[in-house]
Amino acid sequence: MLRHIFPAFPGGRAGAALLLLRCFVGIAFLFHGYGKMVDIPGFAAEFGIPLPVAAAAAYTQFIGGALMILGALTPLAGLALGATMAVATFELIGRGEPFVSPHGHSWEAAAFYLVAASAVTLLGPGRFSLDALVFGRRAPAADELRRGDRRLSNV
């Protein structure tokens, strides 16, 4: 099961790239989520959404951002952050916002964060993550046993 959730924990340049992407996305969501958390009623009113939905989005962004930075429960964090950005993207498109606008809301940033969160979810957190530390050592042994590796079965 873990093999499907965490297919690999690449190191080297790929692992460093995933660390950079996770940290950038995580920091951005920490700031976005915190900004919403300090004024949830204002956020809800600005976008015309119910207060519980606004609170869920704010806390999801803040907690998901922290998890993304740490590389902890990364697939779950990526899915949650991607879901909030999918809703935001479609809401902004539905309101008639342009793709890019230098003077107001646009749906470019929400779509970018949707794609970035999806990329981390699909690629995994990389070797430089808590997920790799916690789950990384179990996957190779399980794969070898599943393939019938005789070296492990004779131990």
N, C-alpha and C positions, 0 to 999 in steps of 0.2 A: 504494500500500500504506500509506504513512504517513497518508494521508487517512482511512483506516479506523481506524488506531490512535490518531491525534490529529485528530479531526474539526475542532476549533477551539480557539483559545487566547483565551477571553474575557478582556477587561480590565475596567476600571471597577469597578462594584460587584460584578458577578459574579466577576471575577478576584480581588478582595479577599476575597470570601466563600470562594472555593476556597482561597486562601492560608491563611485562618484555619482552615478545616476540615482542610487538609493538615497544618498545624503542630500543631494540637491532637491529631489522630490520631497523627501521627508522634512527638510527645513522649510520649504515653501508651504507644505501643509500644516506644519506647526504654527507658522505665522497666520495663515488663512484661518485655521481652526480657532486659534486664540482670539483673533480679531472678531470672529463671530460669537465666541463664548462670552466675551465681556459685554456684548449687547445683542443677545439672542432676540429680544423683541424687535429691535431695530432691523436686524437681518431679516427676520420673518416679514416685517412690514415692507421692506424694500423690494422683496421678491414676491410678496403676496402668497406666502406659504404658511401653513399652520405652525404654531409655536412648537409642538412636539417634533415635527419634521425638521424645523430649523435647529432645534437642540440636537437631534440625532445627527444631522449633517455636521454641525460644529464639533461635537465630541468625536465623531468618526474621523474627521479630518485631523484633529489634534492628536488623538491616540494613534491613529493609523500612521501619521507622520513620525511619531516617536518610534513606533515599531519598525517602520521603513528604515530609519537611520540606524537602528541597532541591528537590523537584519533578523528580527525576531518575529516568528509567525508571518513571514513575508508574504506567502501566497494569500493568506487571509487578509492581511493589511492591503495588499495590492487589489484584491477583489473589492474590498469595502471602499477604498479610495476611488477605484475605477467606477464603481456604481454611483458614487456621489457626483463624479464628473460627467458621467453619462446623463444623469438627470439634469445637471446644470447645463450641459451642452444643448440638450433637446429643449429645455425651457427657454434658453436664450434664442435659439433658432425660432421657436414658436412665437416669441415676442417680436420677431422681425429684426433682431440685432444682426449687424453685418459680421462677416468672418473676421475682419480687422477694422478697428476704428481707433484713430488717435485721440478722439475726444469723448470717450464714454465706454459703455459696455460693448463687448463683442464676444463671440463664442470661440475665438482662437485659443485663448489661454485654457479654457475648460477642456477643449478638445485635445490640446497638447498634453495636459496632465492626465487625461483619460488614456492617451496612447502611451505615455511614459509609465503609468501605473500598470497598464496591460503588459508592456514589455518586461517589466521586472517580474510580474506574475508568471509570465510564460518562460522567461529565461532562468528564473530563480535568483536567490540573493547573492550567489557567488561564495567563494571560500572565506572571504573576509566578513563573516556574519555570525551571529549567535546561532542561527539555524544550522550552519555548517558545523559549528562546535558541538551542538547538541545531537543533531541527526546525521551528520556526515559520516561518522565511523560505523554506523550500523548498516548502511546501504551496501557497501562492497561485500561484506560477509553474507548478507542475505542473497545477493545476486549470485555469488559463487555457489552457495548451497542449492539455489534453485536450478543452476546449470548442472548440478551433480559433480562439482569439483571434488575429486577424490582426496586432495590434500587436506581439506577441511573435515571430510567425513572420517578420516583416519586419526584425527587428533584426540 
